[in-house]
Amino acid sequence: MRWNQKQVDDYLNRGKEDEPESVLQKKITQWARDRGYPCLSFRQSKKAQGFLAPGWPDLTIALDKGRTIYIELKRQKGGYLSAKQIEKALMFGQLGHEWYQVKTWKRFMEIIEEEKRIR
């Protein structure tokens, strides 16, 4: 029996549903690089103050055919959006951009499959 890519990913990620945001961010960034998609990876910190607007998403990925997605990463347990993050999510939506909250690798892959269907 041969596994498809989704089955391989599910097997490799079993038991990792509540990874720290930093681990999930590295995996998604590596995924984008491996496929040649430009990816900006930001974490709000004191060093980023003044450079990033409060509430700016953790990841910005440029996909095929002019599609760009914005991703806010959160832990599965206890990860909540701040008021500024909610404000940015609403702003991106009103402007017609794709903004997602991602808590697991599985959710990220579902978003990518959804984006493929849209294109």
C-alpha positions in Angstrom: 0.0 0.0 0.0 1.3 3.4 -0.9 0.5 6.5 1.1 -0.4 9.8 -0.4 1.2 13.0 0.9 -1.6 13.8 3.3 -1.3 10.4 4.9 2.5 10.8 5.3 2.0 14.3 6.8 -0.7 13.0 9.2 1.6 10.1 10.3 4.6 12.4 10.8 2.6 14.9 12.8 0.7 12.5 15.1 0.7 13.6 18.7 1.9 17.1 17.8 -1.4 18.9 17.8 -0.3 21.4 20.5 3.1 22.4 19.2 4.6 25.7 20.4 4.0 28.6 17.9 7.7 28.8 17.2 7.9 25.2 16.0 4.8 25.6 13.8 6.2 28.8 12.4 9.5 27.1 11.4 7.6 24.3 9.7 5.4 26.6 7.7 8.4 28.8 6.8 10.4 25.8 5.6 7.4 24.5 3.7 7.2 27.8 1.8 10.9 28.0 1.1 11.0 24.4 -0.1 8.3 25.3 -2.7 9.8 28.6 -3.7 7.1 30.8 -2.2 8.4 34.1 -0.7 7.6 34.1 3.0 7.9 36.9 5.6 8.1 35.5 9.1 7.6 38.0 11.9 7.2 37.7 15.6 6.1 40.7 17.6 8.9 41.7 19.9 10.4 44.8 21.4 12.9 44.9 18.6 10.0 45.0 16.0 8.2 47.9 17.7 8.0 50.8 15.2 8.7 48.4 12.3 5.5 46.2 12.6 2.1 47.6 13.2 0.6 46.1 16.4 -1.4 43.1 15.6 0.4 42.3 12.3 0.2 38.6 11.4 3.1 36.2 12.1 3.4 35.0 8.5 2.9 36.5 5.1 3.2 34.0 2.2 3.0 34.9 -1.5 1.4 32.0 -3.4 0.9 31.4 -7.1 -1.3 33.7 -9.3 -1.0 36.8 -7.2 -2.5 35.2 -4.1 -1.0 36.3 -0.7 -2.1 34.8 2.6 -1.7 36.3 6.1 -1.4 33.8 9.0 -1.7 34.5 12.7 -0.3 31.5 14.7 -1.8 30.5 18.0 -1.3 27.6 20.4 -4.2 25.2 20.3 -4.7 25.4 24.0 -5.0 28.9 25.3 -4.1 30.8 22.2 -6.3 33.9 21.9 -6.3 36.9 19.6 -5.5 40.3 21.0 -7.7 43.3 20.3 -5.1 44.5 17.8 -5.0 41.2 16.0 -8.8 41.1 15.7 -8.7 44.6 14.3 -6.0 43.6 11.7 -8.0 40.5 10.8 -11.1 42.6 10.1 -9.1 45.2 8.2 -7.5 42.5 5.9 -10.9 40.9 5.3 -12.5 44.3 4.4 -9.7 44.9 1.9 -10.3 41.4 0.3 -7.1 39.7 1.6 -7.0 36.2 3.0 -6.2 36.2 6.7 -6.2 32.9 8.7 -5.7 31.9 12.3 -3.7 28.7 12.4 -3.2 26.5 15.4 -2.0 23.2 13.8 0.0 22.0 10.9 -3.2 20.1 9.7 -5.1 23.4 9.6 -2.3 25.0 7.6 -2.4 22.2 5.0 -6.2 22.5 4.8 -5.8 26.2 4.0 -3.3 25.4 1.3 -5.6 22.8 -0.3 -8.4 25.4 -0.2 -6.2 28.0 -1.9 -5.4 25.4 -4.6 -9.1 24.9 -5.3 -9.7 28.7 -5.5 -7.0 29.1 -8.1 
